[in-house]
Amino acid sequence: MQYASRDENTRENPKSVQDFVGRYPRVLSRITEAGRLGSVEEAAVILRDAVERRKNYSEWVLTEYKGDAMNAVRHALKTPSA
């Protein structure tokens, strides 16, 4: 029996906003709803910043989470959807 190598099982991390939109539609929907954002692309930028541990400068993240994208995403995923 052969096992797949680690490289064969590992997908490359998304880099662009469109990569995030294509790969994480449900997560982005939750972020969009929680932040009352105007587009899924805005949510994708926030998620990308969270993954890369960068500060986010969107109005929602700055106001509610002092720019901490990771905390904003965590809260969005814990908040029950309507």
C-alpha positions as a Python dict, from the first residue, in 0.01 Angstrom:
ca = {
    (1, 'M'): (0, 0, 0),
    (2, 'Q'): (137, 339, -98),
    (3, 'Y'): (64, 657, 88),
    (4, 'A'): (49, 999, -70),
    (5, 'S'): (341, 1217, 13),
    (6, 'R'): (288, 1523, 227),
    (7, 'D'): (333, 1748, -78),
    (8, 'E'): (53, 1573, -265),
    (9, 'N'): (-192, 1629, 21),
    (10, 'T'): (-105, 1991, 90),
    (11, 'R'): (-285, 2261, -103),
    (12, 'E'): (-114, 2591, -154),
    (13, 'N'): (-245, 2869, 68),
    (14, 'P'): (-467, 3117, -112),
    (15, 'K'): (-300, 3448, -193),
    (16, 'S'): (-540, 3666, -388),
    (17, 'V'): (-884, 3790, -287),
    (18, 'Q'): (-1035, 3578, -564),
    (19, 'D'): (-857, 3268, -427),
    (20, 'F'): (-1027, 3328, -91),
    (21, 'V'): (-1365, 3392, -256),
    (22, 'G'): (-1342, 3066, -447),
    (23, 'R'): (-1222, 2854, -158),
    (24, 'Y'): (-1414, 2986, 146),
    (25, 'P'): (-1762, 3106, 37),
    (26, 'R'): (-1943, 3006, 360),
    (27, 'V'): (-1681, 3160, 587),
    (28, 'L'): (-1689, 3481, 385),
    (29, 'S'): (-2066, 3487, 403),
    (30, 'R'): (-2049, 3476, 783),
    (31, 'I'): (-1787, 3752, 794),
    (32, 'T'): (-1991, 3966, 552),
    (33, 'E'): (-2303, 3923, 765),
    (34, 'A'): (-2131, 3985, 1100),
    (35, 'G'): (-1952, 4295, 978),
    (36, 'R'): (-2247, 4419, 769),
    (37, 'L'): (-2003, 4451, 482),
    (38, 'G'): (-2099, 4556, 132),
    (39, 'S'): (-1931, 4269, -53),
    (40, 'V'): (-1777, 3928, -16),
    (41, 'E'): (-1452, 4072, -148),
    (42, 'E'): (-1429, 4299, 159),
    (43, 'A'): (-1468, 3992, 378),
    (44, 'A'): (-1200, 3813, 174),
    (45, 'V'): (-952, 4093, 245),
    (46, 'I'): (-1027, 4064, 618),
    (47, 'L'): (-985, 3685, 609),
    (48, 'R'): (-661, 3715, 411),
    (49, 'D'): (-526, 3960, 669),
    (50, 'A'): (-628, 3725, 950),
    (51, 'V'): (-453, 3430, 787),
    (52, 'E'): (-139, 3638, 735),
    (53, 'R'): (-167, 3786, 1088),
    (54, 'R'): (-178, 4141, 952),
    (55, 'K'): (-365, 4444, 1076),
    (56, 'N'): (-681, 4522, 879),
    (57, 'Y'): (-791, 4878, 812),
    (58, 'S'): (-1155, 4827, 722),
    (59, 'E'): (-1392, 5045, 921),
    (60, 'W'): (-1559, 4748, 1095),
    (61, 'V'): (-1234, 4581, 1205),
    (62, 'L'): (-1071, 4906, 1313),
    (63, 'T'): (-1374, 5021, 1511),
    (64, 'E'): (-1472, 4695, 1677),
    (65, 'Y'): (-1140, 4506, 1700),
    (66, 'K'): (-871, 4776, 1683),
    (67, 'G'): (-750, 4638, 1350),
    (68, 'D'): (-714, 4279, 1473),
    (69, 'A'): (-846, 4081, 1176),
    (70, 'M'): (-806, 3746, 1352),
    (71, 'N'): (-1034, 3848, 1639),
    (72, 'A'): (-1289, 3984, 1393),
    (73, 'V'): (-1296, 3654, 1203),
    (74, 'R'): (-1319, 3451, 1524),
    (75, 'H'): (-1612, 3659, 1644),
    (76, 'A'): (-1786, 3640, 1306),
    (77, 'L'): (-1762, 3260, 1307),
    (78, 'K'): (-1889, 3228, 1665),
    (79, 'T'): (-2184, 3464, 1613),
    (80, 'P'): (-2504, 3278, 1518),
    (81, 'S'): (-2619, 3363, 1167),
    (82, 'A'): (-2964, 3509, 1114),
}
